[in-house]
Amino acid sequence: MNRAPIDAPRLSSSPALSFYERIDVVESTGSTNADLVARAADPSVDRHALLAEEQVSGRGRHARAWVSPPRAQISLSILVRLPGIDPAALGWLPLLTGIAVVDALRAAAGL
């Protein structure tokens, strides 16, 4: 059973997500991360979130292929600039963020 589409206007207007300058939801993408890496070339772009209903050519850890069928999960990448912090020092951040998101969703949804 597929879930309902993400309600982009509702998501973007949520006070809980006011940290983000921009939240985009796309039906399909090759890779949410690659899309945000391309946006990062513009130094003024910061605090952007990109969610995709389907991801067809993403990469996981160790360059493994990452595909998400339509509405089977939420593919999410976030672009946040951290001045003064070497990106190499943030290697664990994506994994820790994923754990925090799962914990928050479980608590909020009572799962």
Backbone torsions as a table, in degrees:
resi	resn	phi	psi	omega
1	MET	NA	127.7	177.9
2	ASN	-84.8	148.1	177.1
3	ARG	-83.2	167.2	176.9
4	ALA	-68.9	155.3	177.1
5	PRO	-61.6	154.3	175.7
6	ILE	-66.5	132.8	179.0
7	ASP	-85.5	88.7	-174.3
8	ALA	-58.7	-47.0	179.6
9	PRO	-60.5	-40.6	179.0
10	ARG	-65.3	-42.8	179.5
11	LEU	-62.0	-46.9	-178.1
12	SER	-66.5	-25.8	-178.2
13	SER	-94.0	1.0	-178.4
14	SER	-70.1	124.9	177.9
15	PRO	-59.6	-28.8	-179.8
16	ALA	-66.0	-19.3	-178.1
17	LEU	-110.2	21.5	-176.2
18	SER	-67.3	-13.0	176.0
19	PHE	-58.8	-34.6	-175.0
20	TYR	-80.1	133.7	173.9
21	GLU	-73.7	-29.3	-177.2
22	ARG	-152.7	136.1	174.6
23	ILE	-127.5	118.4	178.7
24	ASP	-113.0	141.8	173.8
25	VAL	-122.6	125.6	178.6
26	VAL	-118.9	150.7	179.0
27	GLU	-66.6	-43.9	-177.2
28	SER	-151.2	148.4	175.7
29	THR	-151.4	161.4	171.8
30	GLY	-69.0	-52.6	-178.0
31	SER	-155.5	123.9	177.3
32	THR	-62.1	-38.0	-179.0
33	ASN	-66.9	-45.8	178.5
34	ALA	-61.3	-38.3	178.8
35	ASP	-61.6	-43.2	-179.2
36	LEU	-75.0	-30.7	174.3
37	VAL	-60.8	-41.2	178.0
38	ALA	-63.2	-41.2	178.5
39	ARG	-66.1	-30.3	-175.9
40	ALA	-66.1	-14.0	176.3
41	ALA	-61.7	-25.4	176.1
42	ASP	-88.9	110.3	-175.3
43	PRO	-63.7	-14.6	179.2
44	SER	-82.3	-12.1	-179.1
45	VAL	-79.8	123.5	-179.0
46	ASP	-154.1	151.6	176.4
47	ARG	55.0	50.7	174.9
48	HIS	-106.6	139.0	174.2
49	ALA	-118.1	140.1	178.2
50	LEU	-130.1	121.0	177.4
51	LEU	-113.7	142.3	179.4
52	ALA	-128.6	136.7	175.9
53	GLU	-71.3	-25.7	179.3
54	GLU	-147.1	139.6	175.7
55	GLN	-127.4	126.2	-171.0
56	VAL	-108.1	-14.1	-179.9
57	SER	-151.0	45.8	178.4
58	GLY	-77.5	173.6	176.3
59	ARG	-126.0	135.9	175.5
60	GLY	-98.3	-161.6	177.6
61	ARG	-61.4	147.9	179.7
62	HIS	56.6	31.6	177.1
63	ALA	61.6	25.1	176.6
64	ARG	-72.3	147.2	177.4
65	ALA	-63.7	142.2	179.6
66	TRP	-134.6	114.8	-179.3
67	VAL	-127.1	138.1	174.8
68	SER	-126.4	118.6	178.4
69	PRO	-62.4	159.1	-178.6
70	PRO	-52.7	124.3	175.7
71	ARG	57.6	21.8	176.4
72	ALA	-86.2	-21.8	178.4
73	GLN	-161.2	-180.0	176.4
74	ILE	-111.4	119.3	173.7
75	SER	-92.1	126.3	-173.4
76	LEU	-138.8	132.8	169.9
77	SER	-130.0	148.2	-178.0
78	ILE	-129.8	132.7	175.8
79	LEU	-105.9	114.4	178.1
80	VAL	-134.5	125.4	178.3
81	ARG	-88.6	134.5	-179.1
82	LEU	-122.3	85.4	-177.1
83	PRO	-55.9	136.2	176.4
84	GLY	84.3	-0.3	179.2
85	ILE	-115.0	125.2	179.3
86	ASP	-68.0	124.2	179.7
87	PRO	-54.2	-28.7	178.9
88	ALA	-63.4	-23.4	179.9
89	ALA	-79.3	-4.2	-173.8
90	LEU	-106.4	20.1	-175.8
91	GLY	-55.4	-34.5	-178.9
92	TRP	-86.8	-12.0	-174.4
93	LEU	-56.4	-45.1	179.1
94	PRO	-60.8	-41.0	179.6
95	LEU	-66.6	-44.7	178.8
96	LEU	-65.6	-36.9	177.1
97	THR	-63.2	-43.8	178.0
98	GLY	-58.6	-42.2	178.5
99	ILE	-64.7	-42.5	179.1
100	ALA	-63.6	-39.7	178.9
101	VAL	-64.4	-45.5	178.5
102	VAL	-60.3	-46.0	179.2
103	ASP	-60.8	-42.9	-179.8
104	ALA	-66.3	-42.1	179.1
105	LEU	-66.0	-40.0	177.7
106	ARG	-61.8	-43.8	-179.2
107	ALA	-67.3	-43.1	-176.7
108	ALA	-70.9	-35.0	-176.4
109	ALA	-96.7	-4.8	180.0
110	GLY	68.8	30.3	-179.3
111	LEU	-86.5	NA	NA
